[in-house]
Amino acid sequence: MSTRLATKGRLLNTGKQIRFSFNGKQMTGFEGDTLASALLANGQMMMGRSFKYHRPRGPVASGAEEPNALVGLGTGARFEPNQRATTTELFDGLSATSQNHWPSLDFDIGAVNNKLARFFPAGFYYKTFMAPRMAWKSVFEPIVRQSAGLGRVPKDRDADRYEHFYAFVDIVVVGGGVAGLLAARAAGEAGAKVLLLEQTAHWGGRAPVDGGVVDGQPVDKFVEQLVRELHTMPNVTLRNRCMASGVYDHGYVLGYERLTDHAPDMNGPRHRLWRIRAKQVVTATGAIERPLSFSGNDVPGVMLASAVRDYAIDYGVSVGDRTVVVTNNDDGYRTAIALKNLGLEVPAVIDARASGGGGLAEEAHALGIRVETGKGIAKVLGGKCVTGVAICSQAGEGAVLEEIACDAVAMSGGWSPVVHLWSHCGGKLIWDDALAMFRPDVDKAPTGADGQGFVIAAGSANGALQLQHILTDAQSAGEAAALAVGAKPKHAAAPQAQARDEAMIEPVWLMPQGAGPKLRMKAWLDFQNDVKVSDVMLAAQEGYESVEHTKRYTTLGMATDQGKLSNINGLATLARSLNADIPQVGTTTFRPPYTPISMGAIAGEARGEVFQPLRKTPMHQWHEDRAAHWEPVGHWRRPYCYPRQGESHADAVAREINQTRGSVGMLDASTLGKIIVKGPDAGRFLDMLYTNMMSNLKPGKCRYGLMCNENGFLMDDGVVARIDDDTFLCHTTTGGADHIHGHMEEWLQTEWWDWQVYTANVTEQYAQIAVVGPNARKVLEKLGGVDVSKESLAFMEWKDGALADVPVRIYRISFSGELSYEIAVPANQGQALWDKIIEAGAEFGIMPYGTEALHVMRAEKGFIMIGDETDGTVIPQDLGLNWAISKKKEDYLGKRAQARSHMTDPKRWKLVGLETLDGSVLPDGAYASAAGVNANGQRNMQGRVTSTYHSPTLGKGIAMGLVLNGPDRMGEVIEFPGTDGTTYKARICDPVFYDKDGEKQNV
Amino acid sequence: MSDTVSALNGATFQGFVTVEDAGLQGMITLRGDLGSAKLLAAVTAATGLVTPSQRKIVSQGDMAVAWMSPDEVLILTPYDQAGTIAATLAQALSGEHGLVQTVSDARTVVRLTGAPGSVREVLAKLAPVDLSPQAFEPGEFRRTRLAQVAGAMWFDDTTSARIICFRSVADYVFKLLCISAEEGGEVDYFN
């Protein structure tokens, strides 16, 4: 059983005990513990179950690469699934639950999958697709659904806050181990602006555990000295608990800073996403130890040798009293020596190499540790925990030579440089045969816009495994990065480490090398997703040659750890099965993030009230205070209607329309786009933008216009006012304001760059209030200050003035068919004028109306609405707007497109009015059916509804639609099958339902 | 003028920096040929200031001129003088192709005050701009975005910055700044 040692541990503050719970059970640990080390200290080796077979799982690693020890962390609004116990710092009150088991971690029904393992081979999921269709639905899908998924999805809204932070530096150094610290110092000394990111809470990486002597002092003292020096350099910033999660084009690096994960009661954001631009990136990301593939290598208690060492030295935790070390390189001996020095038993070191190890092996010998060379593990004994190992000859097939009782197995299959960040942006790798690893190909670094490399790997991330090599490599990486950003490196000699004689690694991809099917079926590659040597071999046998395909077929490396432990072993197994070289098979693609980052960090501040910008008119608060029912229009919110106590929305809309048509109503029209177009060529420019003529408009007058894109399709409409000879004001739709302004600038800047025209989007400079209805003039006359009589301000004219002492521009334009004034007022005085109008209009019962009333009134008049009658495929000719298309103009945007055969096809559906025979309202978007079927066997169609409302003015349903030969079929009745099973009958009629001669607006 | 209210209507927030409505601000957009002697003279006559070069702002007292684009500057004036100054400018530019437009009400100005590094941090959480003191000094003017909307920013001095955004998103920007300035969110990055 695992337990706490009397020696405590390098990272612990044993003066501070910490209480936490696991599956409801109260436990204690120390400040400085990770959840994994604390659980181990409490004898809790088993921390979860695997994905497919629900096998018992304990931690296999001690850091970010951990595939097994995943827990649900926290409760309620702070619950988060799939958190690695190895990277979770312990805090008071931490509550963790294990995952993927039912009813309990110890006894799990799903483990029956394990017994049926031979029925769940590689590609099981895909193979189920090949079975009869019925089998998928009734047999496989329920099974797959039942067993899929690890953690539970959080149910509550996240209680924490998150943020982004933009930083710009010369050099980002990723990794705060010896290499990263040294590279940062070298670059910092050269004067470069350096940001050093370390994912853990500690500096020094593996070095303080693995030991060594640098410049005559122990390496941990050397680390402390480096950190002190870096803290004094003003041009160097150090951030720990901050993982570089990805490297992207143009030196963009994402940093994931975990601010309060270790102290949730601390005030402030939980995570901060650093969005960094760096000229150079140094990846000093270290290396990850590889597991060995032998039968039973997934039993809780079998761990990476480095992890066993970390738990013992960093956290004072022994994984077991008796630990057998199995290795194919010298590093395994470090664990044996460390354990022995702590007074723990190491029954044997099983070294797969016939020739054994170097200096460290001798040291182990000297400590009296039994070393077996040329041997391997035939299988691990035990189920939920290790009880022993059976050893065999590595060269053979697994005949057991001896069984050795033990509680833990420390395995070392060699080291793989962490090349993820190097690879994210296209850095290439080479296979180093001697070191049995993929390492960065320094000649094929990720390149920036200038074609030069912008990432430099340093230290063990670059394949340098011995301390001296790491120091030399890191020093030169820091200097090279400094040079590349234009700083002046000092070219100092790298610190000197004591060298040690080491024997070469001997790659071992299967143990023993001749292991038969029975052993291979229990030799795990991917611990979380349950992929074994036998699965990869089966995939190869079934014809999978590409490593990317094999990955997806077997799910190797597709778990939450993204194959940090399994990828190299897996592809080596594949290579072996295909009888190919490892570099021929290659690696799968490394993609960001390095380890999962929170959704909260990605969203940053964009949640709650600031999830999206909400645009508000100057009268927004007034509407809100009157409980307006909002309609989103782009990022604006516009009142749809203003329901009164007990009133339905339909009632409110009817009331607003009746008041407006009967007396006077008012509308907040501030969202309408307003663009100033000025210059000697402004008229000529507008003649090109609008289908009709604008250049001959007289100052003081207004004209309605249509705007098409170059494909001829109608994109916007609105009233243009001529302010003076040089200046026009173009009204656009609410949604079109920014887009049309951009459209204008694009044509001016790319095509007609020599025309003298300037534009300015003044949409928000003005609040715009429409006062509408037969009594509108009386209301304005009460306010006083501007003569708004027909003689002084006729329909389609505008004038400036001061209305009740407020400076205004009044446009006499109408979208309702009523006598109507649209009053533009500086936005900061919008509310004041609004209040004055309400006061003056009180005697006429004035009330605001919303967008729905606006829509109904315009439909009663047969006015089109961009987005209703148009959908990006409609041309003005379809809508009977030929009167607004100039025949005299030589050109306008869309003119040529509208002359193309498809656009002039008489069969294009045309706009008509529609009225149901019974006065009901046609369903929106309904299609009119025609006789027969099309080539696909579908019912033929002859038209569709574009706008449909109940008109309170007319007391019946009115609609507009596009219908085949519509204008020639007046009076004909056509049918609209509804989705409710009813067929609606409607008569084709004139689209203008109300005041066809326009007498009301022209009084 | 008593009827005239800024979009934020005097809002303030106290976090690790102070976020406040900077109140009514006169603003004039001037588009034209920034190389034209007539235009440059008109700007100087109207404001007493020399038109700034790319990404700069020049200011004196309550007047300032900010570079917006190769053919646009923004002139900051006292609110009640914007109309008169705009008219003067337009008069001085008659015969020359240009556009003078008062935009005081179209935009909102927010002020941040606090410790030098802190003010920069609040902005660096929202804008993809190098806000280090070396890269962004007082006198510099940046058009950028604040989270999801357009904005512009500059430093009056080391402890005070001003931000301009469109009026309709004044609440959004103010809230963004408040969230960024909330206690506990100090980054301690700029020095």
Interface residues (C-beta under 8 A of the other chain):
Chain A: R161 E163 H164 F165 Y166 A167 F168 K193 P234 T237 M266 N267 G268 P269 R272 R275 R277 G604 E605 A606 E609 V610 Q612 P613 L614 R615 K616 T617 P618 H635 W636 I676 K678 G679 P680 Q756 Y758 T759 A760 V762 T763 E764 Q765 Y766 V806 P826 A827 N828 Q829 Q831 A832 L833
Chain B: D3 T4 V5 S6 A7 L24 T29 R31 G32 D71 H97 G98 L99 Q101 T102 V103 S104 D105 A106 R107 E121 A124 K125 L126 A127 P128 V129 D130 L131 S132 A135 A147 Q148 V149 F166 R167 S168 V169 A170 D171 Y172 K175 L176 I179 S180 E182 E183 G184 G185 E186 V187 Y189 N191
